[in-house]
Amino acid sequence: MTRLRLLLAGLPLGALALTGCGADSSAAPASGAEHSSTMDVPGSELKRVTLSAHAVSRLGIETAEVAAAVGTRTSIPYSAVIYDVHGKAWTFVSTAGGSYTRAQITVADIRGDLAHLTSGPAVGTAVVTVGAAELYGTELGVGK
């Protein structure tokens, strides 16, 4: 009876594991290229994340520009702010051609949907407002 219970208990787990085994050809880019790659940023522990055009589209990556705020402060959409496990604030900067690099920021305050910064990227810099969590996971190698 004990073996039967173990077998019956394991069946749902086995079935669940097998559901992820099939490949979804509609998710793959037509060129067969990788969806993403990372490269070390010299002089830091950060990695530059580069996505294929297909991956950018699939993730729905959106950006907004850093704006000037009162005094020397700048502002970014609050949706562009992410926090690491130590509570440090970051944003992803769009560098070029589907490449993104995490940049540390200092948030002075949050008003509505804007984060006012005392340090961070310069005015006019494009920051990621949609898809930053996915970029962060890619940078850290989550799922690999």
GROMACS elastic network, one bead per residue, 0.5 to 0.9 nm:
[ bonds ]
;  ai    aj funct       b0    kb
    1     4     6  0.51551   500
    1     5     6  0.63713   500
    1     6     6  0.87932   500
    2     5     6  0.51558   500
    2     6     6  0.62875   500
    2     7     6  0.86430   500
    3     6     6  0.50869   500
    3     7     6  0.61028   500
    3     8     6  0.85566   500
    4     7     6  0.50631   500
    4     8     6  0.60859   500
    4     9     6  0.84595   500
    5     8     6  0.50960   500
    5     9     6  0.59502   500
    5    10     6  0.85069   500
    6     9     6  0.50516   500
    6    10     6  0.61212   500
    6    11     6  0.87354   500
    7    10     6  0.51863   500
    7    11     6  0.63081   500
    8    11     6  0.53614   500
    8    12     6  0.77032   500
    9    12     6  0.67159   500
    9    13     6  0.76967   500
   10    13     6  0.53371   500
   10    14     6  0.62200   500
   10    15     6  0.87121   500
   11    14     6  0.51194   500
   11    15     6  0.61447   500
   11    16     6  0.85415   500
   12    15     6  0.50970   500
   12    16     6  0.60518   500
   12    17     6  0.85973   500
   13    16     6  0.50354   500
   13    17     6  0.61763   500
   13    18     6  0.86977   500
   14    17     6  0.51203   500
   14    18     6  0.62960   500
   14    19     6  0.88641   500
   15    18     6  0.51785   500
   15    19     6  0.64415   500
   16    19     6  0.53949   500
   16    20     6  0.74958   500
   17    20     6  0.60815   500
   17    21     6  0.73926   500
   18    21     6  0.52878   500
   18    22     6  0.80094   500
   19    22     6  0.69926   500
   20    23     6  0.79966   500
   23    26     6  0.89045   500
   23    27     6  0.87013   500
   24    27     6  0.57108   500
   24    28     6  0.73216   500
   25    28     6  0.54448   500
   25    29     6  0.85378   500
   26    29     6  0.79041   500
   26    30     6  0.88901   500
   27    54     6  0.88419   500
   27    58     6  0.86018   500
   28    31     6  0.83660   500
   28    32     6  0.67869   500
   28    33     6  0.83775   500
   28    34     6  0.86575   500
   28    35     6  0.80119   500
   28    54     6  0.82811   500
   29    32     6  0.55086   500
   29    33     6  0.65403   500
   29    34     6  0.79709   500
   29    35     6  0.75201   500
   29    52     6  0.83013   500
   29    53     6  0.87329   500
   29    54     6  0.60725   500
   29    55     6  0.82175   500
   30    33     6  0.78469   500
   30    54     6  0.88601   500
   31    34     6  0.88668   500
   32    35     6  0.87840   500
   33    36     6  0.87591   500
   33    52     6  0.76195   500
   34    37     6  0.72810   500
   34    51     6  0.82231   500
   34    52     6  0.70494   500
   35    50     6  0.84446   500
   35    51     6  0.57550   500
   35    52     6  0.51649   500
   35    53     6  0.82756   500
   35    54     6  0.72363   500
   35    55     6  0.56092   500
   35    56     6  0.88334   500
   36    49     6  0.69446   500
   36    50     6  0.55235   500
   36    52     6  0.61365   500
   36    55     6  0.73686   500
   36   138     6  0.77195   500
   37    48     6  0.82178   500
   37    49     6  0.58750   500
   37    50     6  0.52951   500
   37    51     6  0.66361   500
   37    52     6  0.87492   500
   37   138     6  0.81714   500
   37   139     6  0.85820   500
   38    47     6  0.58494   500
   38    48     6  0.54094   500
   38    50     6  0.61961   500
   38    51     6  0.88854   500
   38   138     6  0.78058   500
   38   139     6  0.64792   500
   38   141     6  0.88600   500
   39    46     6  0.85765   500
   39    47     6  0.52153   500
   39    48     6  0.51561   500
   39    49     6  0.67595   500
   39    50     6  0.82222   500
   39   139     6  0.88825   500
   40    43     6  0.87209   500
   40    44     6  0.77857   500
   40    45     6  0.72537   500
   40    46     6  0.61946   500
   40    48     6  0.62238   500
   41    44     6  0.58280   500
   41    45     6  0.69980   500
   41    46     6  0.55338   500
   41    47     6  0.51998   500
   41    48     6  0.61374   500
   41   101     6  0.83524   500
   42    45     6  0.80579   500
   42    46     6  0.82542   500
   42    47     6  0.87570   500
   43    46     6  0.86140   500
   44    47     6  0.82166   500
   46   101     6  0.76069   500
   46   102     6  0.70433   500
   46   103     6  0.88563   500
   46   139     6  0.78466   500
   47   100     6  0.88229   500
   47   101     6  0.67468   500
   47   102     6  0.77759   500
   47   139     6  0.59396   500
   47   140     6  0.82597   500
   48    95     6  0.89585   500
   48    99     6  0.66048   500
   48   100     6  0.57214   500
   48   102     6  0.75513   500
   48   139     6  0.72217   500
   49    98     6  0.81406   500
   49    99     6  0.54817   500
   49   100     6  0.51898   500
   49   101     6  0.63868   500
   49   102     6  0.88386   500
   49   135     6  0.68975   500
   49   136     6  0.86708   500
   49   138     6  0.71222   500
   49   139     6  0.60708   500
   50    96     6  0.89482   500
   50    97     6  0.78169   500
   50    98     6  0.54681   500
   50   100     6  0.63481   500
   50   101     6  0.89122   500
   51    54     6  0.78447   500
   51    55     6  0.57002   500
   51    56     6  0.61068   500
   51    97     6  0.83930   500
   51    98     6  0.52690   500
   51    99     6  0.63760   500
   51   100     6  0.84209   500
   51   135     6  0.89974   500
   52    55     6  0.50944   500
   52    56     6  0.63270   500
   52    57     6  0.86584   500
   52    97     6  0.87798   500
   52    98     6  0.66653   500
   53    56     6  0.51127   500
   53    57     6  0.62330   500
   53    58     6  0.85451   500
   53    97     6  0.85777   500
   53    98     6  0.68799   500
   54    57     6  0.51753   500
   54    58     6  0.59939   500
   54    59     6  0.85654   500
   55    59     6  0.59657   500
   55    60     6  0.82773   500
   55    61     6  0.87200   500
   56    59     6  0.53911   500
   56    60     6  0.60391   500
   56    61     6  0.55214   500
   56    62     6  0.87775   500
   56    98     6  0.70073   500
   56   131     6  0.87571   500
   57    60     6  0.50024   500
   57    61     6  0.66577   500
   58    61     6  0.80121   500
   59   130     6  0.81902   500
   59   131     6  0.61683   500
   59   134     6  0.78689   500
   60   130     6  0.67896   500
   60   131     6  0.66997   500
   61   128     6  0.69167   500
   61   129     6  0.74560   500
   61   130     6  0.51678   500
   61   131     6  0.50779   500
   61   132     6  0.79243   500
   62   127     6  0.83571   500
   62   128     6  0.57618   500
   62   129     6  0.55384   500
   62   131     6  0.71352   500
   63    80     6  0.82650   500
   63    93     6  0.86763   500
   63    94     6  0.77126   500
   63   126     6  0.58218   500
   63   127     6  0.51999   500
   63   129     6  0.51371   500
   63   130     6  0.69782   500
   64    67     6  0.89153   500
   64    76     6  0.75545   500
   64    77     6  0.75078   500
   64    80     6  0.84518   500
   64   124     6  0.86736   500
   64   125     6  0.80728   500
   64   126     6  0.53583   500
   64   127     6  0.55314   500
   64   128     6  0.66282   500
   64   129     6  0.65661   500
   65    75     6  0.89368   500
   65    76     6  0.71605   500
   65    77     6  0.88292   500
   65   123     6  0.71017   500
   65   125     6  0.52418   500
   65   127     6  0.60814   500
   65   128     6  0.88715   500
   66    74     6  0.66449   500
   66    75     6  0.58610   500
   66    76     6  0.52105   500
   66    77     6  0.82934   500
   66   121     6  0.71212   500
   66   122     6  0.66841   500
   66   124     6  0.50805   500
   66   125     6  0.53919   500
   66   126     6  0.64332   500
   66   127     6  0.69441   500
   67    73     6  0.89355   500
   67    74     6  0.55533   500
   67    75     6  0.52166   500
   67    76     6  0.64708   500
   67   122     6  0.83449   500
   67   123     6  0.52082   500
   67   124     6  0.63724   500
   67   125     6  0.84431   500
   68    71     6  0.83119   500
   68    72     6  0.77285   500
   68    73     6  0.65683   500
   68    75     6  0.62618   500
   68   122     6  0.87958   500
   68   123     6  0.59808   500
   68   124     6  0.85418   500
   69    72     6  0.70416   500
   69    73     6  0.51462   500
   69    75     6  0.58824   500
   69   116     6  0.72687   500
   69   117     6  0.85968   500
   70    73     6  0.56821   500
   70    74     6  0.74091   500
   70   116     6  0.88917   500
   71    74     6  0.83869   500
   72   117     6  0.89214   500
   72   118     6  0.72650   500
   73   108     6  0.84925   500
   73   116     6  0.64498   500
   73   117     6  0.54921   500
   73   118     6  0.51423   500
   73   119     6  0.75150   500
   74   115     6  0.83914   500
   74   116     6  0.57360   500
   74   117     6  0.51994   500
   74   118     6  0.68209   500
   74   119     6  0.78183   500
   74   120     6  0.80237   500
   74   121     6  0.85609   500
   74   122     6  0.78908   500
   74   123     6  0.68694   500
   75    78     6  0.86497   500
   75   107     6  0.89923   500
   75   114     6  0.62844   500
   75   115     6  0.54518   500
   75   117     6  0.57131   500
   75   118     6  0.88766   500
   75   123     6  0.84955   500
   76    79     6  0.81672   500
   76    80     6  0.66788   500
   76    81     6  0.80408   500
   76   113     6  0.86396   500
   76   114     6  0.57291   500
   76   115     6  0.54268   500
   76   116     6  0.67331   500
   76   117     6  0.77618   500
   76   127     6  0.77878   500
   76   129     6  0.87699   500
   77    80     6  0.55212   500
   77    81     6  0.75490   500
   77   113     6  0.58198   500
   77   115     6  0.59468   500
   77   116     6  0.87867   500
   77   127     6  0.88065   500
   77   129     6  0.68470   500
   78    81     6  0.54752   500
   78    82     6  0.87420   500
   78   110     6  0.72859   500
   78   111     6  0.86934   500
   78   112     6  0.81567   500
   78   113     6  0.52089   500
   78   116     6  0.86787   500
   78   129     6  0.79747   500
   79    82     6  0.78364   500
   79   113     6  0.74547   500
   79   114     6  0.82155   500
   79   115     6  0.86389   500
   79   128     6  0.82178   500
   79   129     6  0.51555   500
   79   130     6  0.70598   500
   79   132     6  0.85728   500
   80    90     6  0.82427   500
   80    91     6  0.56791   500
   80    92     6  0.72939   500
   80   115     6  0.86055   500
   80   127     6  0.65034   500
   80   128     6  0.55253   500
   80   130     6  0.72019   500
   80   131     6  0.89011   500
   80   132     6  0.69600   500
   81    89     6  0.64974   500
   81    90     6  0.57746   500
   81    91     6  0.51436   500
   81    92     6  0.82259   500
   81   105     6  0.84307   500
   81   107     6  0.88468   500
   81   115     6  0.77470   500
   81   128     6  0.87154   500
   81   129     6  0.79246   500
   81   132     6  0.82299   500
   82    88     6  0.83249   500
   82    89     6  0.57813   500
   82    90     6  0.52582   500
   82    91     6  0.60344   500
   82    92     6  0.85397   500
   82   132     6  0.73217   500
   82   133     6  0.73298   500
   82   136     6  0.87092   500
   83    86     6  0.77040   500
   83    87     6  0.54729   500
   83    88     6  0.54357   500
   83    90     6  0.60372   500
   83    91     6  0.85832   500
   84    87     6  0.53293   500
   84    88     6  0.55274   500
   84    89     6  0.67494   500
   84    90     6  0.76216   500
   85    88     6  0.75321   500
   88   104     6  0.75284   500
   88   105     6  0.80088   500
   88   106     6  0.81914   500
   89   103     6  0.87287   500
   89   104     6  0.60590   500
   89   105     6  0.55280   500
   89   106     6  0.64170   500
   89   107     6  0.71788   500
   90   102     6  0.64088   500
   90   103     6  0.54906   500
   90   105     6  0.52160   500
   90   106     6  0.80423   500
   90   120     6  0.85323   500
   91   101     6  0.83359   500
   91   102     6  0.56326   500
   91   103     6  0.53890   500
   91   104     6  0.65093   500
   91   105     6  0.68715   500
   91   120     6  0.84333   500
   91   121     6  0.87440   500
   91   127     6  0.65988   500
   91   128     6  0.70591   500
   91   129     6  0.86586   500
   91   132     6  0.75532   500
   92   100     6  0.60196   500
   92   101     6  0.53874   500
   92   103     6  0.59317   500
   92   104     6  0.87178   500
   92   126     6  0.85523   500
   92   127     6  0.55255   500
   92   128     6  0.54484   500
   92   129     6  0.84437   500
   92   132     6  0.64326   500
   92   135     6  0.79511   500
   92   136     6  0.83771   500
   93    99     6  0.84660   500
   93   100     6  0.54266   500
   93   101     6  0.52806   500
   93   102     6  0.61163   500
   93   103     6  0.66184   500
   93   121     6  0.77817   500
   93   125     6  0.70922   500
   93   126     6  0.58405   500
   93   128     6  0.63165   500
   94    97     6  0.84342   500
   94    98     6  0.73017   500
   94    99     6  0.60296   500
   94   101     6  0.67087   500
   94   102     6  0.89735   500
   94   125     6  0.77108   500
   94   126     6  0.54781   500
   94   127     6  0.58092   500
   94   128     6  0.67825   500
   95    98     6  0.75548   500
   95    99     6  0.54483   500
   95   100     6  0.54965   500
   95   101     6  0.69039   500
   95   125     6  0.87872   500
   95   126     6  0.79540   500
   96    99     6  0.52865   500
   96   100     6  0.74925   500
   97   100     6  0.88771   500
  100   127     6  0.87487   500
  100   128     6  0.83517   500
  100   135     6  0.77865   500
  101   135     6  0.88865   500
  101   139     6  0.89001   500
  102   135     6  0.88119   500
  102   136     6  0.79353   500
  102   139     6  0.88482   500
  103   120     6  0.69815   500
  103   121     6  0.72481   500
  104   119     6  0.81232   500
  104   120     6  0.63256   500
  104   121     6  0.84707   500
  105   117     6  0.68507   500
  105   118     6  0.76804   500
  105   119     6  0.53840   500
  105   121     6  0.76176   500
  106   116     6  0.85055   500
  106   117     6  0.54883   500
  106   118     6  0.55500   500
  106   119     6  0.50881   500
  106   120     6  0.66012   500
  107   110     6  0.74827   500
  107   115     6  0.63942   500
  107   116     6  0.58239   500
  107   118     6  0.62994   500
  107   119     6  0.75410   500
  107   120     6  0.87945   500
  108   115     6  0.75431   500
  108   116     6  0.55543   500
  108   117     6  0.52528   500
  108   118     6  0.59259   500
  108   119     6  0.88144   500
  109   114     6  0.85592   500
  109   115     6  0.60317   500
  109   116     6  0.54052   500
  109   117     6  0.72885   500
  110   113     6  0.72263   500
  110   114     6  0.57688   500
  110   116     6  0.60408   500
  110   117     6  0.89086   500
  111   114     6  0.54187   500
  111   115     6  0.64696   500
  111   116     6  0.77070   500
  112   115     6  0.81194   500
  117   120     6  0.66827   500
  119   122     6  0.87335   500
  121   124     6  0.84438   500
  121   125     6  0.62932   500
  121   126     6  0.87182   500
  121   127     6  0.84805   500
  122   125     6  0.57546   500
  123   126     6  0.87784   500
  128   131     6  0.67825   500
  128   132     6  0.59298   500
  129   132     6  0.66500   500
  130   133     6  0.81840   500
  131   134     6  0.53432   500
  131   135     6  0.63817   500
  131   136     6  0.87849   500
  132   135     6  0.50017   500
  132   136     6  0.61220   500
  132   137     6  0.86181   500
  133   136     6  0.50459   500
  133   137     6  0.62373   500
  133   138     6  0.86223   500
  134   137     6  0.50840   500
  134   138     6  0.61678   500
  134   139     6  0.86028   500
  135   138     6  0.50002   500
  135   139     6  0.60839   500
  135   140     6  0.86264   500
  136   139     6  0.50395   500
  136   140     6  0.62294   500
  136   141     6  0.85375   500
  136   142     6  0.86495   500
  137   140     6  0.51882   500
  137   141     6  0.60485   500
  137   142     6  0.50903   500
  137   143     6  0.80465   500
  138   141     6  0.50071   500
  138   142     6  0.60032   500
  138   143     6  0.81153   500
  138   144     6  0.87898   500
  139   142     6  0.78114   500
  141   144     6  0.56275   500
